[in-house]
C-alpha cells in the first residue's frame, strides 16, 4: 500500500512540476513575442520616418533644380 501511495505521490509531484514549468515557459514565450512586436513596430515607424525624410529631400531637390538650370542659361 505504501508503494502505491508513493507512486501516486511521485506522479502528482512530477505532474505539478511539469505544469509549473510549462506555465513559466509560456510566460517567457509571451514576453518574447511581445518584445518582438514592439521591436517590429519601432522598426516600421523608423522606416516610415526615413521614407518621409527621403521624400522631403527629393522634393527639395526638385524645387532647387529649376533655379540652378536658370542660373546656367
Secondary structure, 3 states (H helix, E strand, C coil): CHHHHHHHHHHHHHHHHHHHHHHHHHHHHHHHHHHHHHHHHHHHHHHHHHHHHHHHHHHHHHHHHHHHHHHHC
